[in-house]
Amino acid sequence: MRSAGEAWQAKAACRGPQSAAYFPPAYAERKDERVAREKRAKSICAECIVRTECLDYAIRIREPHGIWGGLNEAERKQLLDRRAG
């Protein structure tokens, strides 16, 4: 059962088969493949009605992998660093 704090996930645009674009594959990914995958995921995020909630969640739990709220791992770290200093 999903808690009230995670109810936004049911409304996420990334649910379903396109969710594979949000995380790296199990094999070694070339840079151009990663860039294309992340661009696809971010384009889905751009249209998502719960993008803010998603990003807030990823920041709060310090999610180390994938695209969350339209940002990749490095972008979330930069955001945290800016907020801290």
Long-range contacts (C-beta under 8 A, 24 or more apart in sequence): 6-57, 8-50, 8-53, 8-54, 8-57, 9-50, 9-54, 11-49, 11-50, 12-48, 12-50, 12-54, 13-44, 13-45, 13-47, 13-48, 13-49, 13-50, 14-41, 14-44, 14-45, 14-48, 18-44, 21-67, 22-66, 22-67, 22-68, 23-65, 23-66, 23-67, 24-65, 24-66, 38-67, 38-72, 41-67, 42-67, 42-70, 45-69, 45-70, 46-70
